[in-house]
Amino acid sequence: MTRVAAVDCGTNSVRLLVADVREGVLTDVVRRQEVVRLGEGVDRTGRISPEALARTLAVTRRYADEVRALGAEAVRFVATSASRDAENRDDFVAGVHDAIGVLPEVITGAEEAELSFRGATGALAGRHRGPFLVCDLGGGSTELVLGSWSVVASASMDVGSVRLTERHLAGDPPTPAEIAAAAAEVEAALDVASRAVPLGRAATLVGVAGTVTTVAAHALDLDEYDSAAIDGAVIKADTMLKACRSLLEMSRTRRARLPYVHPGRVDVIGAGALIWSAVISRVRAEAGRAGVRMHTVVVSERDILDGIALALAST
């Protein structure tokens, strides 16, 4: 058995998983998430702001203390969209190294896709029919990954909940014109992605990451965020699409009252829901043309963080 620590630093949140790994099976010791909005303004300025960097490094230092206290044998810190795009990412790299003692890996979209697929499908094999199409919907980018036991094709789209909100959804609630502009950008990104990833080959659509799990909580009408109810949930596609529309059209005040929406997601969950809705609709249409009726989608709390931990344990 190996105890490892994985950190995933995305555009909106930074997450920690300390887990024991035995024969390719993860057992969580601790799993944490903090919304730090590292990518705030990066799409507009091309730089990580001093405030966003300070928030992220403060959480990283807390995670480092916990990792040491729990006796993890190895640590891997992976950074994705916001740090890929930032001109001053060297400041981020140096700050993380000082805080936790390892250099952050600023991975490519393809690497992000592969780690997400490994984490998401590890717990699904044997329970659902492949090929799987994994949608990892983040704050700055969205990855689409197709495969059964390994990745067959992948694409990284530069649309995410934070990026799309900052570009288009200024209204509260967003106006029809804003929604149309955001939807057009997502559809254009899907047009490009679908040339690399044959979406119609998917038998099971799997959604991962905080936007998808939050929309799932809304679709399930939970009294609070309940990981046990959400992880592995099989939800009718029509029900999920209805939940997406509801969140997109809500005011931020109404979203803030929902007991399962993290405060750090209140302002961006509408954009995330729009992206998830577009992915579901496109995949269903492509699968239908291939003769597959996709009535449900699967939601997993296992994602890139689990993939990082599994990869770390196997090195």
Secondary structure as UniProt FT lines:
FT   STRAND          2..9
FT   STRAND          13..22
FT   TURN            23..24
FT   STRAND          25..35
FT   TURN            38..41
FT   HELIX           42..45
FT   HELIX           50..70
FT   STRAND          74..79
FT   HELIX           81..85
FT   TURN            87..88
FT   HELIX           89..100
FT   STRAND          105..106
FT   HELIX           109..121
FT   TURN            122..124
FT   TURN            126..127
FT   STRAND          132..137
FT   STRAND          142..147
FT   STRAND          151..157
FT   HELIX           161..167
FT   HELIX           176..196
FT   HELIX           199..201
FT   STRAND          204..208
FT   HELIX           210..219
FT   TURN            220..221
FT   HELIX           227..230
FT   TURN            231..232
FT   STRAND          234..236
FT   HELIX           237..249
FT   HELIX           252..257
FT   TURN            259..260
FT   HELIX           263..265
FT   TURN            266..268
FT   HELIX           269..289
FT   TURN            290..291
FT   STRAND          296..300
FT   HELIX           304..313
//
